[in-house]
């Protein structure tokens, strides 16, 4: 864990990394399920294991090792933030800017809450 959880920029970067890795896990898992050949499945599983390990290491930069609850909250909210952004992108593709702004706003609210929560000593 970081010695000083007051570096908001670093926490933002870690949460962004976690968002991206969680999204990658989702896509890799889908590729694993869709793979027909066993060798390809093994390759996807190896990549999934690496991504999960790195995501976990990143989460533990901002989460105390003894706080599984905060770890899970960070992971799930990072995934939600990523999903809000993905949905916003879909609405932008459909030229529905108002709905896209709404979803981007929701992602920002959750991101700000996560940053605030993680800059408090031990998440408490």
N, C-alpha and C positions, 0 to 999 in steps of 0.2 A: 504494500500500500504506500501511496505517496506520503512523505513526511508532513507535508503541508497541503491540506485540501483547500487552500484559499486561492490557488492558481486557477481561476475560472477558465482561462484560455486552454490550459492543458486538460481540464475536465471536459470542456467542449470537444476537444480533439479526440479524447478517449471515447466519449459517448458517440461521436460521429463514426469512429472506427468500429465500435460495437454495433451500431446500426447497420453499417455496411457488411460486416461479417455475419450478422444474423440473417440479413437478406441473402447473402451468398450461401449460407447453410440451407436455406429454403430451396434455392435453385439447384444446389448440388444434390440434395435429397431427392428432388423430383427427377433429376437426371439419372440418379441411381435406380429409382423405381422403373424408369422407362428403358433402361439399358437391357438389351437382349442377351448380350454375350457376357459370360461370367468374368472374363478378364477385365472388361470395361466396368462391370459392377465393382470389382476390387479396386480399380483405379479411382472411381468416384468415392468409394468408402475411405480410401486413404486420404483423399483430398478433404473429405468431410471431417475426418478425425483431426487433420492439421488445422482446419479453419476453426473447429470447436475449441481446440486447445488454445489457439491464439486469441479467440474471443474471450475465453475464460481468463487468460493471463491479463488481458486488457481490463476486464471488469475488476479483477483483484487489485489493479492499480488504484482504483477509487473506492473499493469496498473493503472494509475490515474482514480478515479471514474468518472471524468468528460470527459474521453476520450473514447467514445464508438467506434470511428473509430479504435484506437489502440487496443482496446479489441478485435474487430472483426478480425483485421489483425493478432493478436497473435493467436487467436483461429484457424483461417483457415490455417495459415502457420504451426502451430503445427500439424494439421491434415495432411497437405501435407508432412511434415517431416516423420510422422508415415507411410504414404502411400509409400514414397520412400523406407523406410526400409523394409516394407512388400514385396514390389516388388523385392527388392534385395534378400530377403530370398527365394522367389519363384525361382529366377534365380539360386541361390545356390543349391536348390533342383534339378534343371535341369542340374547341373554341368556346368553352363555358368558363370564362375567366372568373366570374363571381363565385362559383362553386369551388374552383381551384384555389382562389384566395381564402375561402373559408377553411379548406383542408390544410393549407399552408399555415394559416393562423392557428389551427388546432395543434399542428406539429410544433409550432413555436411555443405555445403555452406549455405543452408537456415537456419540451426541452428545457425551458426556463425553470419549471418546477424541479426537474431532475437535477439541474445544475445547482439550484438553491439547496435542495435536499443533500446533495453530495458535498457541498462546501461547508456544511455544518460538521462540527467535530463528531466523527464516528457515525454520521448520518442520523444522530439523535437530536 
